[in-house]
Amino acid sequence: MNDSKMKVVTLGTAGGPRWWKGDRKDRAGISTAIVVKDRFYLVDAGHGVGRRVRQAGLELENLGGVFITHLHSDHTIDVPSLIVFGMHELQERVDDPVALVGPGPRGALPPISSRAEVMPQPVAPDNPTPGIAGMFSNIVAAYATDLNDRVLDSLRPSPELLFDPREIAVPDSAGYHPNDAPTPDMEPFVVFEDDLVTVTAILVEHPPIAPAFAFRFDSAYGSVTISGDTCETPNLVRLAQETDLLLHEAIDFEWVDSMYAHRTDDEGRASRDHHYKSHTSVEGAIRMAAAAGARTLALHHLVPGSADDAVWAQGADFFDGAFLVPEDLDTIDISTPAYSMTRS
């Protein structure tokens, strides 16, 4: 690891709720570490995040906070491992619990796809749309047998003492509604602040989930904006103005068509609909970065995670700033010209 005052480590760069077949680069699930001096902040917790944190040389005791862009499983599947395994490495954080910042409850089920021929039934009908605090409570309850063994027999502090779930409250003035207005035009708002960083958020468009956030981290050493999952959204441009680094999701729509265009069943057609209305192409990410005046654009949350490098690298010909396609565990220096990306 270099000695930069601010840097990004791309812990996991694949998107999608699956283990990608034939992935030559073995990309782990989406997760990003923003390192400022001796502290790091984790954005999303895709599969493999704990091992990637270790491989990056980061120590959980230096974790400044966990930030969840939205509650899709590929961004949260290893939240349980952070909570349960974390109790073994965060024992000194009882008086300074780790902030776990993410969406609040959706408040309403999403609309049923127009492709549906048989009406689907929601799971967990008594509480079908919990937010990050509800997810935390459910994880602790699901692992209660293990946790009680360790709390009562080994006298370890409970995860309830080590983590501080904080649900993001969308300002009333935004006019947000999960179904009627999931991405209203709005201004960024602060969701977290400590002595090293200020984190602002804005709603982005990733139907049917709501709320879905992009985050921006500002420090004395630079700025990093993470799109979360989104189609091309004006709010993202607003958040990312003049940012030093924009990490933006990207999908290969040719792959989407190869997977779904030939299918005539309702699931196949609905899945294709979802990808087109909820994600961004390489060209779209470039448009967002250019409109924001971002100094550097890095593509991540790559779908498919097994795509050939050429699918993503073509963007270098169309973006005037520095253009990066990082692999897992790459480091991007924010304090110096951003083309100084190093590979572990």
N, C-alpha and C positions, 0 to 999 in steps of 0.2 A: 504494500500500500504506500502511496506517496504522501508527502507532508502538506498537501494543499489544505487551506483553511476550510474550503467547502468543495465537496465532490459528491458524485452520485455513483453508487455501485448497483449495477443491474443484476440483482440477485436471480431473478427468473424473468424470462422474456416471452414465454408462450402464453397465448390466451386460449380460452375455451375449456369447457368442463370435460376434459378427456386426457388420456395419455396418448400422445401422438405416436403413431406407428411410423417406423422408418426415419425417425428424427436423427439425422447424422450428428447434430450438435447437442442432443440430449437436453433441450431447453426445459427448464423447470417452469412451474406455474408462475403467474405474474406476481412479482414482488420487487420493490425498489427501496434501497436504503439511501437516504440523504444524510450525508455525514458533514457535520459542522464542528470543527475543532475536535474535541474528544467525545462528542455525542453523536448518536445516529437516530434518525427518525424513519420508521418503517411505513411504507405505503402499500397496502394490500398484503395478503398472506396466502398466496397460491401454494399449490402442493410443492413440498420440498423446501419451504422457507427456512426451517430451522437448520437444516444441513447447509444451505447456502450461506446463512449468516455465519456459521462456523468457518466455512471455506473462505469467506471474505475476510476473515481475521477480526470480525467484530465481536464484542462481548455484550451479552444481554444486560449486564449491569450498567452499561452505558446507553441503554435504550431510552430515548427521550419521549417517545410516544408512538402509538400505532394508529394509523389513519386508514380508514376503509372507505373507498370511493362509492361502493354500492354493494348490495348483499347477494349478488350472484355467487354461486358456489366456487367458481374458479378464482375468485378474489378472496374467499373466506375459508376455504376447505382446511387450511392449517391454522386457523384461529384456535381450534381446540388444542393443537399441539403447543402453541405458544402459552396458552392458559395452563394446561396440565403439566407439561414439561418445565414451563417457566418457573413453577413453584420451587424447583430445585436450584435455580440460579438467581432468583430475585429475592432471596430471603432478607436482604438488607433494605428492601424497598417497602417495608411495612409502613413506615412513616412518610414515604414518598412514592405512592403507587403509580404505576405506569398508566398514563392516559390512554384509553381505548376510545378513539373518536370515530363516529360513523353515523349513518342515517338513523333517524328515528323510525317509528312504525309507519308503514305505508298508509294505513288508515282505511284502505278500501282495496278489495280484490281488483286485479286488472280486468279489462273487458275480455270476453271470450273471443277467440279468433273467429273471423267471418268464415273461415274454412271449415269450421267444426260441423260435422254431420250428426254426431252424437254429443250431447252436452257433457263435458268433463266435470268431475266433482273435485273440489279443492281438497288438499290434504290439511290435516290439523284444523278442522273448521272452527274449533273453539278459540284459536288464536292464529289465524292464517297469515298474518303479515307483521311479525315482530320486528322491532328495530335492533340496534346493536346491543342495547341493554338487555332486551329479551333474549337475544341470541346468547349473550354471556351467561345469563341465569340458566338457560336451557342446557348449555354445555356443562356448567358446574353440576347441574342435576343429573345429567346423563352419565357423568363420571364420578358420581357420589361414592360408589363402593371403593374405587381406587383412592379418591381424595380423602375419604374418612379414615382409611387405613393409614395414610401418611400423616394426616393431621392428628389423629388420636394415638397412633402407635409410635410414629417417628417424630412427633411434635413439630412438624413443619407448618409454617403459616399457610392458611388457606388462600387460594387464588383470589378470594373475595377481599383480602387485605392487600393484595399485590397489584391489582388492576382497578382502574377507575373508569368504568364505562360512561361515556359522555355522548349523548345523542345530539346531533346537530339540529338546532331549531332554525328553520327557514324564516327569515323576517316576514312578518305579516304583510308588510308593504309590497312584497314581491307578487302577491296574488297567486301563489302556488296552489295547485290542486293535483293530486296524483293521477287523475284520469282526464280532467277537463283542461288543466294548464300545468303540465309537468315541467315545462321549461319556459317560464315567462321571461321576457326581457328584464334584466335586473342588474344590479351592481354587485361586485364581489363583497363579501362580508367576512370578518375575522371569526375563526372558529377555535384558534389556539394561539397562545403567546407565552414565551418564556424569555430568558435572558439572551438566547441565541437566535431564535427564529420567530417570525410572525407567519402564521398560516391562514390564508384566506381561501374561501371556497365559493363556488358558483354552481348553479344547476346546469347540467348538460342533458342531452337528449339520447336516451338509450331505452326506448320502449320495448317491453311493457313495464320495466322496473321503474319505480319512483319512490323516493328521490334518488337521483344519481348525481354525484358531485365530481368536479375537477378541483384539484388543490394547487395552490401556489405557495412556495416556501421562499420567504425573503429573509436574508441575513445581511450582516455588514459586508459580506464577501461576494454576494451575488444573489441570483434568483433562479428557481427551478419551478416549472409548471408541469403538472401531470394531468393528462386529459381524462383519465378514467376511460370507461367505455362510452363511446358517443358517436353519433353521426356528425356531419359537419354542422356546428352549432355556433351562432353568433356570440353566445355567452362565453364560449371558450376563448374566442378572439379577445373579448373584453378582459378576461382574467389574465391572459398571457401577454398583454401589451409590453413590448420591449424586454421580454424575459431573456435571460442569458441562455437557458436551455428549455426547450419544450419537448417533453417525452409524450408522443402521441401514439395511440393505438393504430393498427393498420390490418386490413383484411384483404385477401386476394379474391376478388369477386369471380374470377375465372374458376377458381377452386370451388366456390359456392355453387356455380352453375354445373360443374362436373358432378357435384354431390347430389344436387336436387332438381336441376332443370328437367330431367327426364321423368321425374316422379309425378304421378297423378293422384296419389293418395293424399288425404287431408294433412297428415303429419309432414310429409315431404314438402308440400306447397306452403304450409304455415312456417316451416323452418326456413325456407328460402325467403319468404316475406320478412321474417325477423332479421336476417342478416342484412338485407338491403335497407331496411328502415332504421337499423340500430348501430351500424358500424361505418367505418371510413376507409376508403381506398388509399393507396400510397399518394395518388394525385390529390385526393381530398385533404390528406394531412399536410401536404405541401401548401395547398391553398390556405389552410388555417394558419400555418406558421408564417407564411408571407404576409397575410392580412394583419397578424399580430406584431410583425416586425421582430420576430424571434431571432436571436443571434445564431442559434444552433437548433436543428431539428434532429431528434433521435426517434426512430421507430421502435416500438416494443408492443407487448400484447399481440404478438404476431399470430395470425390465423390464416392458414394452418401453421402450427409450430414446426412442421416437417418440411416446409417449402424450401426450394432451392434458393440460395442467396440471390440469384439474379432477379427473382420476383421483387425483392425489396430494393436492391441496389440500383435499379433503374431510376429511382428518384433522384439520385445524385446529379443527373443532367438537368433537372428542372428547378432546383432550389438554389438561390443565390448565396445563402449562408453556408455554414458547415452542415453537412448531412451525414448522419451516422446510423448504422444498423448494428447496435451492440449485441454481443453474445452474452450469455450468463457470466457473471462475475467480472465483466469489464468495468473499468473505472473511468469516469468522465470528470475531468478537472474543471471546476466552475471558475476558479480564481484566475486562470490564465486562458489564452485563446482556446476555444473549446474543441479544436481539432486535436488537442492533446489527449486522446483516449488511449488508455493502456489496457492490455490484455493480461489476465492473470496467468 
